[in-house]
């Protein structure tokens, strides 16, 4: 009788934007440089600085709620460009978000 080989699954799935709940799209995003973000996605914070507008649900206004993808990806702010998929900050946000829903 042959045995079925044991496959060890990873503790955590590989980090990918395609398997994420867009955790980073709930963070406050300050607009430091001009990347061409359309004005309808810009808001002013309490200190007069420009930030990405968030809707009442807390998510970035530029996030497509059906696909959970950025609708202005090519024009996204510098902070979004520097918040790299799989970076320590990304992994921390994913971990914190998953803890909320447990």
C-alpha positions as CSV (number, residue, x, y, z in Angstrom):
1,X,0.0,0.0,0.0
2,X,1.5,3.3,-1.0
3,X,1.3,6.4,1.2
4,X,0.2,9.8,0.2
5,X,3.1,12.2,0.5
6,X,2.7,14.9,3.2
7,X,2.8,18.4,1.9
8,X,3.6,21.1,4.4
9,X,1.5,24.2,3.8
10,X,3.1,27.6,4.6
11,X,2.0,29.2,7.9
12,X,0.9,32.3,6.0
13,X,-0.1,32.7,2.3
14,X,2.3,34.5,0.0
15,X,1.8,38.2,0.2
16,X,0.0,39.5,-2.9
17,X,-2.3,42.4,-3.6
18,X,-4.6,39.9,-5.3
19,X,-5.2,38.0,-2.1
20,X,-5.4,41.0,0.3
21,X,-8.4,43.0,1.6
22,X,-6.6,46.2,0.6
23,X,-5.5,46.9,4.2
24,X,-3.4,49.8,3.1
25,X,-6.4,51.5,1.6
26,X,-7.7,52.3,5.1
27,X,-4.6,54.2,6.1
28,X,-4.3,58.0,6.2
29,X,-2.4,59.0,3.0
30,X,-0.8,62.4,3.0
31,X,-0.2,64.0,-0.4
32,X,3.4,65.1,-0.3
33,X,4.1,65.5,-4.0
34,X,2.0,66.1,-7.0
35,X,1.3,62.9,-8.9
36,X,-1.8,64.0,-10.6
37,X,-4.3,62.6,-8.2
38,X,-7.7,63.8,-9.4
39,X,-9.2,66.5,-7.2
40,X,-12.3,64.5,-6.4
41,X,-10.1,62.1,-4.4
42,X,-8.4,64.9,-2.4
43,X,-9.5,66.1,1.0
44,X,-8.0,68.5,3.6
45,X,-7.1,67.3,7.0
46,X,-7.6,69.2,10.3
47,X,-4.2,70.8,9.9
48,X,-4.8,72.1,6.4
49,X,-2.7,69.4,4.6
50,X,-3.9,67.5,1.6
51,X,-4.8,63.8,2.1
52,X,-6.5,61.1,0.1
53,X,-10.2,61.4,0.7
54,X,-11.9,58.5,2.5
55,X,-15.5,57.6,2.3
56,X,-17.8,57.1,5.3
57,X,-16.8,53.4,5.4
58,X,-13.1,54.4,6.1
59,X,-11.8,53.1,2.7
60,X,-9.9,55.3,0.3
61,X,-12.3,57.0,-2.2
62,X,-10.1,55.8,-5.1
63,X,-10.6,52.1,-4.2
64,X,-12.9,50.1,-6.4
65,X,-15.1,48.2,-3.8
66,X,-15.8,45.4,-6.3
67,X,-12.3,44.5,-7.3
68,X,-10.5,46.0,-4.2
69,X,-8.0,47.6,-6.6
70,X,-6.9,51.2,-6.9
71,X,-8.8,53.1,-9.7
72,X,-5.9,55.6,-10.0
73,X,-3.0,53.2,-9.8
74,X,-0.9,55.1,-12.3
75,X,-1.5,58.4,-10.5
76,X,-1.3,57.1,-6.9
77,X,0.4,59.2,-4.3
78,X,4.0,58.8,-3.4
79,X,3.2,57.2,0.0
80,X,1.2,54.5,-1.9
81,X,4.1,54.0,-4.3
82,X,6.5,53.5,-1.4
83,X,4.2,51.2,0.5
84,X,5.4,48.1,-1.3
85,X,3.6,44.8,-1.5
86,X,5.3,42.4,0.9
87,X,7.2,45.1,2.8
88,X,7.4,44.8,6.6
89,X,4.8,47.6,6.8
90,X,2.5,45.7,4.4
91,X,2.8,42.5,6.3
92,X,2.1,44.3,9.6
93,X,-1.0,45.9,8.3
94,X,-2.3,42.6,6.9
95,X,-1.6,40.9,10.2
96,X,-3.4,43.6,12.2
97,X,-6.4,43.5,9.7
98,X,-6.7,39.7,10.0
99,X,-6.7,40.0,13.8
100,X,-9.7,42.3,13.7
101,X,-11.8,39.7,11.8
102,X,-10.9,36.6,13.9
